[in-house]
Every structure is written in C-alpha cells, then in structure tokens.
Amino acid sequence: MKDKYSNRFLSVAAIIVFMAVILLSRLVYIQVFAEEYKQFAEDNTRKVKAIKPSRGLIVDRNGNRLVTNETAYDLKGALRFIKAFDTTAFCQIFDIDKEFLEKKLEDLDDGGFYLEAGVILKRLSVKSVALFQERQFDFRGFRLEADITRRIEHPVAAHILGYLGEATQRDIEATENYYRLQDYIGKSGIERQYEEVLRGEKGYQYVVKDKYSREIGKYADGANDIPAKKGLTVMSTIDLDLQAYGEQLMKNKLGAIVAIEPATGEILAMVSSPTYDPTQLTGQGRSNMFAELSADTNKPLYNRAITGYYPPGSTFKPIMALVGLQEGVISASTTFPCRMGYTIPGLHVGCHAHTNYLDLRESIAQSCNAYYCHTFRDCIDQSKFANTQEGFEKWREYMMQFGMGVTLGVDIPNEKKGDFPTVGKYDAVYGAGRWRSSYIISLAIGQAEISLTPLQMANMTAVVANRGFYYTPHLVKDPIVRPIEKKTVPIEKRHFESVIGGMEEVFITGTARWYALDSLIQCGKTGTAQNPHGEDHSNFVLFAPKNDPQIAIAVVVENGGYGSTWAAPIASLMAEQYLTDTITRPHFEKKMFEKDFIHKEPENALATDSLEE
C-alpha cells in the first residue's frame, strides 16, 4: 500500500518537475532568445518621439525676412487623467463655448486617446496661454505642448509666399508618411512648391515611460537620439519694397502686376488684387478666416497674376509687328492707310482718327488697329502657304515661341497657360477649310479668342527687352530646384530695334506721353481690352531703361477702361520706384492710391482717353 502511494507521489512530482522545466525553459527563451517578446517589453517601457525641425525661412532678394518661425502652443488632453474641472472658467480662458469643449472631449474618447494626449485646441493666442498657465493646477489632464509656427514679417506677397494648412491623407501619402494628421504642410505658393526644401528633416528622441504611458526620462541618456535638421532658407527673387508699392497702387482694384528682371527671368514683384493679409492665415483663427476669404466674391485667394485670363488688346501689337518683319511682309518704313479703321466689304475694324498713312514706329506709338489688320492678313495669306489654315498655323507657332498658350514654368503651383486658338477650334466653328483670315481679324489686335495671363504679358515684354530671348520666370533664386531655361524666339535681332523705337515713341508722342520721365527712357504699349462682362480692361506693358533693360512690367486693371488711364501710370510708377527709388510725380501716385474700382463707381475718364486705341 505504501509502495502504491509512493509511486503515485513520484509520478505527480515528476509531472510537476517536467512542467516547471518547460515553463522555465520558455521563460528563458522569451527573455533571452525571443526578439519579438523582448521588443514588446521594450515598447511597453519606452517610446519614440518625432522631433519636428525648424522650418526654413523665406527672404527677399535683398535678404529681408519675409517668413520666419515662432513658438506656438497647442492644448492637449488625456482622458485618463482629466478630473472634474470648472468648464465655465476653462471656456472663458480659451474663448470657446461648452458645446465645443464637450465635442472635443468626445473626439478624444472616439479617437482612442485614453492614455495618449489628444489635441483639444491648436495655435493658442499668447493671452490664452498665459491665463492657462496661471491656473494649470485647476485643469488636471490638460497640458500645453510647444510647436513651431510661421510668422509673417510683412503683410504683403500673400499669393507668392502661400500658407500652411493641416496635412490631409493625400498629403501624407504623397510625402511617404513624413507627415501625420494634424501636422502642418505648405498648401500654396512658395510654401508648397519648396515644401521639401523648407521642411527640413525630422529628428527622433527615445523616452522612457511608466505604466500609465507618462514620460519619465530619456532612454539610454539620449545616446540613440537623432537630432532634427532645420529647413533651408529660401531666397526669393522679389523686391520687398517694390512688391509692397505695387500692392498699394492696386488697392481697391481688380487685376494684377507682374514685374520681371529680363536678364535673368527673376520676378521682382507679383501682385494680385484684391489680396489679403497673409498673417490672417496663421494662428487659431485661420480656419474661420480661410472660409471668409473663400466666400468673398472678389476672390482674394485667387492669384490673378498666373491664373487670370485677359485679352492682351493692343499690348499684343509689338509682337504682331515682329512676326510681320520676320516674315518679310512689312519693313520699318512700310505704311498702311487708316481711315478711322480697317474696312473691306462686309467688315470694319474701328480705329481712331490717325493720319491717312502710318509707318511701323507711328503705328505702335498711336496704336493703329488698321496697321495690324493689314499686317496680320499679309502674314496669314502669303502665297507660300497652301491655304489660310497653313498660314495661321505658322503664325501661331511664332506666338507659342513668345510663351503664349503654354505654361511658362513659374515655380509656384496652379499656373495657367492662357487661351490661344487652334485650327481645330476654327474648323469646329466655320467648317474645315471654310474660313479665311478676315474671319479671325480681331486676333491682329489681341482680341477675340486670345487670352493671356499677366505673367505671359510680362514675359513677352521681357522678350522684346532682351531682343529675342527670355529665361523661365521664377520666384526663387536660392536654392534653385527647378531648371532655369533660356528660350530664344525665331526673330532676327535686327527687327527688334524698329519695334522698340515705336515703344519708346509711346512715351514721346504716343498714348502714354503724359508719363514720360526725363531721367529714364521707358518703352511701353497701351492696351484697352474688350471685356464681354463689363467695362474694358486697362492694360499696359513696359520695360526700362531702353538700352539696358532691368525691369519688364505688365499691368492689368479690370474694368479700368483705357490702358493709358490706369495701367500706364501704375506701370510707369513701378519702374520709377524700382530704378530710381524716387517718385517725382506724386499727383499720379496719389490718384492711383485713391482710386477705388471695387467700392465705388468709376470716375469720368481722363482727357488722355481720346488718344487711346
């Protein structure tokens, strides 16, 4: 009997020892050999924190700071640690209502932030931060977290600089998960175009945490930490003073100014009006302000300089003259009659009372429509072409070389290519092979189906200033990310002097003679562009000085009427400001500053109108 129980005891003991050996072996394996369990244990006691780098600065061409950084604070909360608190006092500190707070706390629960702190409010005001810090002990479970936000140093250049916004899922995927939800990313302008240059490289910090997921110190005394690398400073091409001056001239007007340095393609100023104060899209009120700007019927968020479509009107005539010279259908001494316009059976294109015959220089100075109707038809209808369509296609190729109907490649998003007609478009309207040059005669004077952006108008002016070439217009000079190409138009250099002489004459005896300067030889061209939706647009293009061009400008004032009335003085004042740093015509400046096309009816036209095209 004793042996029987003794054997049973030994069997049970053996089983217990066997199980203990198995458990001990498993424990040794987990602790010593099993990496996945080791990693799991480490993950429960430490975490990796991404360290955001300082975003790169944006400066103007002279080193003036345009966009810098400053510390901002977000309010975070962790439900596990939030105790009962005075919600009324809390809401007063942050200027929110109780319903908003309740919704934010519900979102924390729904978002799974039971242990981790979730965002309650972002980009707090200095006042709110100070008030919260005074009473932080009363609001357990809430904490402030410092972040870096953008500081706009001057309230100008909103469309150029752009703004930051919260990253979307598409942004996250496009950046290969560099960003997370609630991170900020460039959404427009230079901030978006040069995002990878500006954002820098994230760093990583390893911290030890307790069982409640609270940070209690550095892991391995920071030996494994990776420091963040700040973003690069981006030097823009714009001149801060010129940009600010252009925005002042265009205040309360619809339209745009683009000024280019012809020798480099660097954009000196890009004004879209109406604009907005870029500081309005930073801070806690950004979302509300964005909604308000988006709802504004004058579209202040819309960059008219690169997306607005406008008929160039008579600013197109110098280009038309160059094509006529290159094709050999006119010379500098060629004259055409103008008897109040161009007239053939069944067609009349009106013009002003010029002398019976004008030569090329006079045709530009006096903006003669008839001269360019003759030139256009002589180009299209040459006997070397099999038909009108072939002649038109050749003419269109010239215009594409000047940057019309194509995107120029400016280095901010959303540039449009304008609208330039094709053979197919006219075939669809009139029937294939059934239309003639007289059907499309309005193209000769920059009307009908031609629409250009102000950037394209400034660029074509830079081509003339350079006597036959241009560089890709761009807004950033360092570091250069996009290639800057030199493009040459197929016009012999000798032809430019006749056209430039006519553009100089515009300021001597022509349609902009009121704006001549003794100290500066300007070359320009007025344009009054027909607008089917209201008053004509006032256009003007200019470059100066004549023999050493340092600036090429295009100005469009929507519904401004004659080009000589509003666009011409604005362009001339911009040139004078940039090249001489002195304004000698304060009466013109005052008139431009005070003119309001948005809130008041246009005034009666000036006496200069009678000489415009």
Helices and strands as residue ranges (DSSP letters): H 2-28, I 29-33, H 35-45, E 46-51, E 58-59, E 65-77, G 79-81, H 87-94, H 98-110, E 118-121, H 126-134, G 136-138, E 142-152, H 158-161, E 164-166, H 169-174, E 184-186, H 189-193, H 195-199, E 203-209, E 215-218, G 219-222, E 234-236, H 240-249, E 255-261, E 266-273, G 278-281, H 286-295, H 304-307, G 313-316, H 317-327, E 336-337, E 341-344, E 347-350, E 357-358, H 360-365, H 369-380, H 388-401, H 423-430, G 437-445, H 454-465, E 469-471, E 476-478, E 486-488, H 494-505, G 513-515, E 523-529, E 537-544, E 551-557, H 567-580, H 586-594, G 607-611
